[in-house]
């Protein structure tokens, strides 16, 4: 639900010359290739936190663990 509204907001902003938004499907693809499952996850352009959300989903689904137990998340806007 969060990603749906974020996507709608990004579409509206892009029509007005707003900020760049990476679609969730692309972020899922990147996370699927990198498979960050432990350690430090750093997103230098976290804006909406999509990379963190998708990494959390990956850790929960593949490692059956809570994301905060497997890593530390850092971001910068």
N, CA, C and O atoms as CSV, one atom per row, in Angstrom:
chain,resi,resn,atom,element,x,y,z
A,1,UNK,N,N,0.824,-1.179,0.000
A,1,UNK,CA,C,0.000,0.000,0.000
A,1,UNK,C,C,0.877,1.255,0.000
A,1,UNK,O,O,0.614,2.214,-0.726
A,2,UNK,N,N,1.926,1.227,0.833
A,2,UNK,CA,C,2.852,2.356,0.913
A,2,UNK,C,C,3.465,2.654,-0.456
A,2,UNK,O,O,3.514,3.804,-0.895
A,3,UNK,N,N,3.933,1.589,-1.121
A,3,UNK,CA,C,4.576,1.764,-2.415
A,3,UNK,C,C,3.585,2.255,-3.467
A,3,UNK,O,O,3.962,3.020,-4.354
A,4,UNK,N,N,2.341,1.833,-3.385
A,4,UNK,CA,C,1.317,2.287,-4.330
A,4,UNK,C,C,1.147,3.797,-4.243
A,4,UNK,O,O,1.176,4.486,-5.263
A,5,UNK,N,N,0.971,4.314,-3.031
A,5,UNK,CA,C,0.787,5.753,-2.867
A,5,UNK,C,C,2.055,6.534,-3.193
A,5,UNK,O,O,1.984,7.640,-3.729
A,6,UNK,N,N,3.202,5.969,-2.874
A,6,UNK,CA,C,4.464,6.621,-3.214
A,6,UNK,C,C,4.614,6.733,-4.725
A,6,UNK,O,O,5.049,7.764,-5.238
A,7,UNK,N,N,4.253,5.673,-5.432
A,7,UNK,CA,C,4.309,5.670,-6.891
A,7,UNK,C,C,3.362,6.715,-7.467
A,7,UNK,O,O,3.732,7.443,-8.388
A,8,UNK,N,N,2.152,6.797,-6.938
A,8,UNK,CA,C,1.180,7.799,-7.405
A,8,UNK,C,C,1.702,9.209,-7.147
A,8,UNK,O,O,1.567,10.090,-7.996
A,9,UNK,N,N,2.291,9.418,-5.989
A,9,UNK,CA,C,2.860,10.722,-5.653
A,9,UNK,C,C,3.987,11.075,-6.625
A,9,UNK,O,O,4.078,12.211,-7.090
A,10,UNK,N,N,4.838,10.102,-6.927
A,10,UNK,CA,C,5.956,10.336,-7.838
A,10,UNK,C,C,5.463,10.666,-9.237
A,10,UNK,O,O,6.038,11.524,-9.907
A,11,UNK,N,N,4.415,10.003,-9.683
A,11,UNK,CA,C,3.857,10.292,-11.002
A,11,UNK,C,C,3.332,11.724,-11.058
A,11,UNK,O,O,3.517,12.419,-12.056
A,12,UNK,N,N,2.687,12.155,-10.001
A,12,UNK,CA,C,2.159,13.514,-9.939
A,12,UNK,C,C,3.302,14.527,-9.941
A,12,UNK,O,O,3.248,15.531,-10.652
A,13,UNK,N,N,4.329,14.261,-9.147
A,13,UNK,CA,C,5.470,15.174,-9.064
A,13,UNK,C,C,6.242,15.232,-10.371
A,13,UNK,O,O,6.733,16.292,-10.758
A,14,UNK,N,N,6.354,14.094,-11.056
A,14,UNK,CA,C,7.129,14.085,-12.293
A,14,UNK,C,C,6.460,14.945,-13.358
A,14,UNK,O,O,7.136,15.502,-14.223
A,15,UNK,N,N,5.157,15.053,-13.299
A,15,UNK,CA,C,4.444,15.907,-14.244
A,15,UNK,C,C,4.714,17.375,-13.950
A,15,UNK,O,O,4.586,18.229,-14.826
A,16,UNK,N,N,5.088,17.656,-12.712
A,16,UNK,CA,C,5.355,19.028,-12.297
A,16,UNK,C,C,6.853,19.309,-12.210
A,16,UNK,O,O,7.253,20.343,-11.674
A,17,UNK,N,N,7.693,18.398,-12.732
A,17,UNK,CA,C,9.140,18.592,-12.663
A,17,UNK,C,C,9.708,18.286,-11.296
A,17,UNK,O,O,10.650,18.946,-10.859
A,18,UNK,N,N,9.147,17.281,-10.599
A,18,UNK,CA,C,9.571,16.946,-9.234
A,18,UNK,C,C,10.785,16.056,-9.185
A,18,UNK,O,O,11.549,15.966,-10.145
A,19,UNK,N,N,10.955,15.403,-8.060
A,19,UNK,CA,C,12.121,14.560,-7.798
A,19,UNK,C,C,12.047,13.255,-8.572
A,19,UNK,O,O,10.981,12.833,-9.019
A,20,UNK,N,N,13.203,12.630,-8.718
A,20,UNK,CA,C,13.306,11.335,-9.376
A,20,UNK,C,C,12.815,10.242,-8.438
A,20,UNK,O,O,13.021,10.321,-7.227
A,21,UNK,N,N,12.174,9.231,-8.988
A,21,UNK,CA,C,11.643,8.118,-8.205
A,21,UNK,C,C,11.994,6.815,-8.910
A,21,UNK,O,O,11.680,6.650,-10.089
A,22,UNK,N,N,12.636,5.895,-8.212
A,22,UNK,CA,C,12.962,4.587,-8.771
A,22,UNK,C,C,11.805,3.639,-8.494
A,22,UNK,O,O,11.440,3.446,-7.335
A,23,UNK,N,N,11.220,3.045,-9.528
A,23,UNK,CA,C,10.080,2.135,-9.338
A,23,UNK,C,C,10.458,0.946,-8.451
A,23,UNK,O,O,11.581,0.448,-8.527
A,24,UNK,N,N,9.533,0.495,-7.619
A,24,UNK,CA,C,9.799,-0.648,-6.723
A,24,UNK,C,C,10.269,-1.893,-7.468
A,24,UNK,O,O,11.088,-2.647,-6.943
A,25,UNK,N,N,9.772,-2.122,-8.673
A,25,UNK,CA,C,10.186,-3.308,-9.429
A,25,UNK,C,C,11.682,-3.265,-9.744
A,25,UNK,O,O,12.346,-4.301,-9.710
A,26,UNK,N,N,12.216,-2.095,-10.048
A,26,UNK,CA,C,13.640,-1.954,-10.313
A,26,UNK,C,C,14.463,-2.136,-9.033
A,26,UNK,O,O,15.524,-2.760,-9.053
A,27,UNK,N,N,13.971,-1.590,-7.932
A,27,UNK,CA,C,14.676,-1.742,-6.654
A,27,UNK,C,C,14.699,-3.216,-6.246
A,27,UNK,O,O,15.724,-3.707,-5.773
A,28,UNK,N,N,13.569,-3.933,-6.426
A,28,UNK,CA,C,13.526,-5.373,-6.120
A,28,UNK,C,C,14.549,-6.130,-6.965
A,28,UNK,O,O,15.207,-7.048,-6.475
A,29,UNK,N,N,14.678,-5.743,-8.236
A,29,UNK,CA,C,15.644,-6.376,-9.133
A,29,UNK,C,C,17.071,-6.162,-8.631
A,29,UNK,O,O,17.863,-7.103,-8.588
A,30,UNK,N,N,17.397,-4.933,-8.254
A,30,UNK,CA,C,18.741,-4.608,-7.754
A,30,UNK,C,C,19.034,-5.390,-6.471
A,30,UNK,O,O,20.110,-5.971,-6.325
A,31,UNK,N,N,18.074,-5.400,-5.546
A,31,UNK,CA,C,18.257,-6.131,-4.284
A,31,UNK,C,C,18.397,-7.626,-4.559
A,31,UNK,O,O,19.178,-8.307,-3.895
A,32,UNK,N,N,17.649,-8.137,-5.529
A,32,UNK,CA,C,17.746,-9.549,-5.886
A,32,UNK,C,C,19.110,-9.936,-6.419
A,32,UNK,O,O,19.579,-11.051,-6.188
A,33,UNK,N,N,19.751,-9.018,-7.134
A,33,UNK,CA,C,21.093,-9.286,-7.654
A,33,UNK,C,C,22.136,-9.174,-6.542
A,33,UNK,O,O,23.003,-10.038,-6.410
A,34,UNK,N,N,22.050,-8.121,-5.751
A,34,UNK,CA,C,23.035,-7.888,-4.692
A,34,UNK,C,C,22.871,-8.828,-3.509
A,34,UNK,O,O,23.854,-9.186,-2.862
A,35,UNK,N,N,21.638,-9.231,-3.220
A,35,UNK,CA,C,21.302,-10.088,-2.080
A,35,UNK,C,C,21.953,-9.642,-0.778
A,35,UNK,O,O,22.658,-10.430,-0.147
A,36,UNK,N,N,21.733,-8.394,-0.362
A,36,UNK,CA,C,22.298,-7.950,0.921
A,36,UNK,C,C,21.539,-8.613,2.070
A,36,UNK,O,O,20.373,-8.294,2.301
A,37,UNK,N,N,22.180,-9.522,2.783
A,37,UNK,CA,C,21.466,-10.252,3.835
A,37,UNK,C,C,22.077,-10.099,5.219
A,37,UNK,O,O,21.551,-10.647,6.188
A,38,UNK,N,N,23.183,-9.360,5.330
A,38,UNK,CA,C,23.775,-9.106,6.641
A,38,UNK,C,C,24.801,-7.982,6.499
A,38,UNK,O,O,25.197,-7.617,5.392
A,39,UNK,N,N,25.216,-7.452,7.630
A,39,UNK,CA,C,26.210,-6.384,7.616
A,39,UNK,C,C,25.560,-5.011,7.527
A,39,UNK,O,O,24.460,-4.795,8.035
A,40,UNK,N,N,26.252,-4.097,6.881
A,40,UNK,CA,C,25.778,-2.727,6.759
A,40,UNK,C,C,25.189,-2.503,5.377
A,40,UNK,O,O,25.811,-2.822,4.363
A,41,UNK,N,N,23.985,-1.949,5.348
A,41,UNK,CA,C,23.333,-1.588,4.096
A,41,UNK,C,C,23.293,-0.068,4.052
A,41,UNK,O,O,22.706,0.566,4.928
A,42,UNK,N,N,23.914,0.513,3.040
A,42,UNK,CA,C,23.949,1.962,2.892
A,42,UNK,C,C,23.299,2.347,1.576
A,42,UNK,O,O,23.653,1.821,0.521
A,43,UNK,N,N,22.353,3.260,1.641
A,43,UNK,CA,C,21.688,3.778,0.450
A,43,UNK,C,C,21.956,5.276,0.397
A,43,UNK,O,O,21.378,6.026,1.184
A,44,UNK,N,N,22.827,5.736,-0.520
A,44,UNK,CA,C,23.200,7.141,-0.555
A,44,UNK,C,C,22.106,8.063,-1.077
A,44,UNK,O,O,22.254,9.284,-1.028
A,45,UNK,N,N,21.031,7.508,-1.565
A,45,UNK,CA,C,19.920,8.332,-2.056
A,45,UNK,C,C,18.612,7.695,-1.602
A,45,UNK,O,O,17.764,7.345,-2.424
A,46,UNK,N,N,18.454,7.548,-0.291
A,46,UNK,CA,C,17.359,6.730,0.229
A,46,UNK,C,C,15.969,7.342,0.076
A,46,UNK,O,O,14.985,6.602,0.111
A,47,UNK,N,N,15.844,8.635,-0.089
A,47,UNK,CA,C,14.555,9.273,-0.346
A,47,UNK,C,C,13.362,8.581,0.283
A,47,UNK,O,O,12.941,8.943,1.382
A,48,UNK,N,N,12.815,7.592,-0.402
A,48,UNK,CA,C,11.629,6.881,0.078
A,48,UNK,C,C,11.986,5.649,0.894
A,48,UNK,O,O,11.109,5.035,1.502
A,49,UNK,N,N,13.254,5.281,0.916
A,49,UNK,CA,C,13.672,4.101,1.670
A,49,UNK,C,C,13.400,2.799,0.960
A,49,UNK,O,O,13.402,1.748,1.601
A,50,UNK,N,N,13.167,2.824,-0.338
A,50,UNK,CA,C,12.833,1.622,-1.103
A,50,UNK,C,C,13.851,0.515,-0.995
A,50,UNK,O,O,13.486,-0.653,-0.870
A,51,UNK,N,N,15.137,0.867,-1.043
A,51,UNK,CA,C,16.188,-0.144,-0.932
A,51,UNK,C,C,16.135,-0.815,0.440
A,51,UNK,O,O,16.339,-2.024,0.548
A,52,UNK,N,N,15.866,-0.043,1.475
A,52,UNK,CA,C,15.768,-0.604,2.827
A,52,UNK,C,C,14.561,-1.531,2.949
A,52,UNK,O,O,14.652,-2.606,3.542
A,53,UNK,N,N,13.455,-1.117,2.394
A,53,UNK,CA,C,12.232,-1.918,2.463
A,53,UNK,C,C,12.431,-3.244,1.739
A,53,UNK,O,O,12.100,-4.300,2.279
A,54,UNK,N,N,12.971,-3.199,0.522
A,54,UNK,CA,C,13.164,-4.420,-0.253
A,54,UNK,C,C,14.221,-5.333,0.376
A,54,UNK,O,O,14.086,-6.556,0.331
A,55,UNK,N,N,15.269,-4.749,0.961
A,55,UNK,CA,C,16.271,-5.556,1.663
A,55,UNK,C,C,15.641,-6.242,2.869
A,55,UNK,O,O,15.914,-7.411,3.140
A,56,UNK,N,N,14.794,-5.508,3.593
A,56,UNK,CA,C,14.090,-6.096,4.726
A,56,UNK,C,C,13.221,-7.263,4.311
A,56,UNK,O,O,13.195,-8.292,4.987
A,57,UNK,N,N,12.500,-7.114,3.194
A,57,UNK,CA,C,11.672,-8.211,2.683
A,57,UNK,C,C,12.529,-9.416,2.321
A,57,UNK,O,O,12.161,-10.553,2.616
A,58,UNK,N,N,13.668,-9.171,1.685
A,58,UNK,CA,C,14.555,-10.266,1.293
A,58,UNK,C,C,15.056,-11.029,2.518
A,58,UNK,O,O,15.061,-12.260,2.531
A,59,UNK,N,N,15.471,-10.298,3.535
A,59,UNK,CA,C,15.971,-10.938,4.759
A,59,UNK,C,C,14.868,-11.748,5.430
A,59,UNK,O,O,15.108,-12.863,5.892
A,60,UNK,N,N,13.666,-11.193,5.486
A,60,UNK,CA,C,12.560,-11.914,6.116
A,60,UNK,C,C,12.196,-13.177,5.340
A,60,UNK,O,O,11.947,-14.223,5.939
A,61,UNK,N,N,12.163,-13.085,4.001
A,61,UNK,CA,C,11.745,-14.226,3.190
A,61,UNK,C,C,12.820,-15.300,3.055
A,61,UNK,O,O,12.527,-16.488,3.185
A,62,UNK,N,N,14.069,-14.890,2.795
A,62,UNK,CA,C,15.115,-15.879,2.539
A,62,UNK,C,C,15.837,-16.346,3.789
A,62,UNK,O,O,16.270,-17.497,3.854
A,63,UNK,N,N,15.976,-15.493,4.768
A,63,UNK,CA,C,16.746,-15.848,5.968
A,63,UNK,C,C,15.852,-16.107,7.179
A,63,UNK,O,O,16.334,-16.526,8.231
A,64,UNK,N,N,14.555,-15.858,7.030
A,64,UNK,CA,C,13.597,-16.062,8.121
A,64,UNK,C,C,14.060,-15.373,9.403
A,64,UNK,O,O,14.017,-15.946,10.492
A,65,UNK,N,N,14.501,-14.134,9.240
A,65,UNK,CA,C,14.999,-13.356,10.374
A,65,UNK,C,C,14.449,-11.939,10.297
A,65,UNK,O,O,13.931,-11.513,9.264
A,66,UNK,N,N,14.568,-11.231,11.383
A,66,UNK,CA,C,14.188,-9.823,11.417
A,66,UNK,C,C,15.352,-9.011,10.851
A,66,UNK,O,O,16.504,-9.262,11.205
A,67,UNK,N,N,15.072,-8.042,9.977
A,67,UNK,CA,C,16.149,-7.264,9.357
A,67,UNK,C,C,17.106,-6.617,10.358
A,67,UNK,O,O,18.314,-6.589,10.126
A,68,UNK,N,N,16.578,-6.097,11.465
A,68,UNK,CA,C,17.460,-5.433,12.434
A,68,UNK,C,C,18.381,-6.411,13.154
A,68,UNK,O,O,19.349,-5.988,13.787
A,69,UNK,N,N,18.101,-7.709,13.072
A,69,UNK,CA,C,18.977,-8.708,13.677
A,69,UNK,C,C,20.122,-9.098,12.750
A,69,UNK,O,O,21.134,-9.635,13.202
A,70,UNK,N,N,19.965,-8.830,11.456
A,70,UNK,CA,C,20.974,-9.239,10.468
A,70,UNK,C,C,21.856,-8.103,9.990
A,70,UNK,O,O,22.925,-8.337,9.428
A,71,UNK,N,N,21.406,-6.848,10.215
A,71,UNK,CA,C,22.218,-5.771,9.674
A,71,UNK,C,C,21.885,-4.412,10.258
A,71,UNK,O,O,20.986,-4.246,11.083
A,72,UNK,N,N,22.659,-3.452,9.785
A,72,UNK,CA,C,22.493,-2.050,10.173
A,72,UNK,C,C,22.193,-1.279,8.898
A,72,UNK,O,O,22.858,-1.478,7.881
A,73,UNK,N,N,21.208,-0.409,8.942
A,73,UNK,CA,C,20.782,0.331,7.771
A,73,UNK,C,C,21.120,1.809,7.945
A,73,UNK,O,O,20.764,2.434,8.943
A,74,UNK,N,N,21.825,2.353,6.936
A,74,UNK,CA,C,22.193,3.765,6.936
A,74,UNK,C,C,21.750,4.380,5.610
A,74,UNK,O,O,21.846,3.749,4.557
A,75,UNK,N,N,21.269,5.601,5.673
A,75,UNK,CA,C,20.861,6.271,4.451
A,75,UNK,C,C,21.105,7.760,4.506
A,75,UNK,O,O,21.373,8.336,5.560
A,76,UNK,N,N,21.003,8.356,3.352
A,76,UNK,CA,C,21.233,9.789,3.228
A,76,UNK,C,C,20.297,10.300,2.145
A,76,UNK,O,O,20.138,9.657,1.108
A,77,UNK,N,N,19.697,11.416,2.373
A,77,UNK,CA,C,18.775,12.004,1.395
A,77,UNK,C,C,19.534,12.834,0.408
A,77,UNK,O,O,18.938,13.414,-0.499
